[in-house]
Amino acid sequence: MKKGVTFFVFICLLVFGVSACGRENVSDPSEGKKASAENPKTTDRSSEESEQTSEQTEASVSAEEHSGQTDIQKPVKKDILIAIDPGHQSPDIDMSGQEPNAPGSGDFKQKSAGGTVGRFTGIPEYELNLEIALMLRDRLTEQGYDVILTRENNETAISNAERACLANDAGAEFSLRIHANGSEDPSVNGAMALIGSAENPYVGGVYEESYRLAETILNCYCSASGMQNLGIRCNDTMTGINWSQIPVVILEMGFMTNQQDDTNMSDATYRELMVDGIVDGINAYYGF
C-alpha cells in the first residue's frame, strides 16, 4: 500500500514540474512592447542618429554641388588685354593745350575737346562714355578678359595722344574708344564706327584688323540695342587714332542731339543692351 501511495505522489510531482517548466518557457507577446515602452531612449537615439546621418549626407552633396557650380561660374582667363578709352573728361579739367596730331607731325590739335551733351536729357557725353566703359570693363572681366581703362573718373587729365600711348605701352591687343555723337540736325540718329584709312601713314598697317573689329562690334551693337547702323567711316584726323600702334576703333554709340537716341542712352535697361552688344561683338571678333 505504501508503495502505491508513494508511486502516485511521485507521478503527481512529475506532472506538476513539467507543467511549471512549460509555463516558464512561453513568452508573453506584450513583453516586447513593454520593453520598448520602458526603454524609449534606445529607439529615439537610433532614429536621431539615422536622421543626422541623412542630413549630413544631404549637406555634403549640397556642398559638392555648390562647389561645382562655383567652379563653373569662374571665368576662364583668355589672356587677352583690351584697352577701353572713355572719350573726353570734365570741362573743369583744362585740356586746352596743343599736341601733335600724329607722331612726328607738324600739325597740332587740342589735347582733348569737351564733347557733346544730351539735348533732351542734359547728360554730358563724358559722363555717358565713362559709365558705359565701366559697365563694359566689368562685363568683359567676368568673361575672362583683362581690361585697362584710360580713365576711371571724370577728373583725369589725359590727352588723346596719351590715351593711345597708354594702350600701346600696356600691350593691349586693340583699343576701343567709347564716344557719342552730336549733330545740328536733331533728326539724325544711329551708331557708327570710325577707323583710320588704309592710306593713313600712321595706322594703315592695322587697317584690316581695325575694320574687322569695327564691323563685328558695330553690327552686334546695333543688333542688340536696335540702333540704326550707319556703317564704318574712315577718318585720318583723329589724334587718338593716329598715335595708335594697335587696331583702334571709335564707337559712336548714338546721337545725343536726337531725342530717341538721347533718351534711350540715358535708360539703365537700354544701357545693358548697349553693353551686351559690344561684348557680343568682341566675342565674335575672337571667335568665342
C-alpha positions, 0 to 999 in steps of 0.5 A: 500500500505504501508503495502505491501511495508513494508511486502516485505522489511521485507521478503527481510531482512529475506532472506538476514540474513539467507543467511549471517548466512549460509555463516558464518557457512561453513568452508573453507577446506584450513583453516586447512592447513593454520593453520598448515602452520602458526603454524609449531612449534606445529607439529615439537615439537610433532614429536621431542618429539615422536622421543626422546621418541623412542630413549630413549626407544631404549637406555634403552633396549640397556642398559638392554641388555648390562647389561645382557650380562655383567652379563653373561660374569662374571665368576662364582667363583668355589672356587677352588685354583690351584697352577701353578709352572713355572719350573726353573728361570734365570741362573743369579739367583744362585740356586746352593745350596743343599736341601733335596730331600724329607722331612726328607731325607738324600739325597740332590739335587740342589735347582733348575737346569737351564733347557733346551733351544730351539735348533732351536729357542734359547728360554730358557725353563724358559722363555717358562714355565713362559709365558705359566703359565701366559697365563694359570693363566689368562685363568683359572681366567676368568673361575672362578678359583683362581690361585697362581703362584710360580713365576711371573718373571724370577728373583725369587729365589725359590727352588723346595722344596719351590715351593711345600711348597708354594702350600701346605701352600696356600691350593691349591687343586693340583699343576701343574708344567709347564716344557719342555723337552730336549733330545740328540736325536733331533728326539724325540718329544711329551708331557708327564706327570710325577707323583710320584709312588704309592710306593713313601713314600712321595706322594703315598697317592695322587697317584690316584688323581695325575694320574687322573689329569695327564691323563685328562690334558695330553690327552686334551693337546695333543688333542688340540695342536696335540702333540704326547702323550707319556703317564704318567711316574712315577718318585720318584726323583723329589724334587718338587714332593716329598715335595708335600702334594697335587696331583702334576703333571709335564707337559712336554709340548714338546721337545725343542731339536726337531725342530717341537716341538721347533718351534711350542712352540715358535708360539703365535697361537700354544701357545693358543692351548697349553693353551686351552688344559690344561684348557680343561683338568682341566675342565674335571678333575672337571667335568665342 
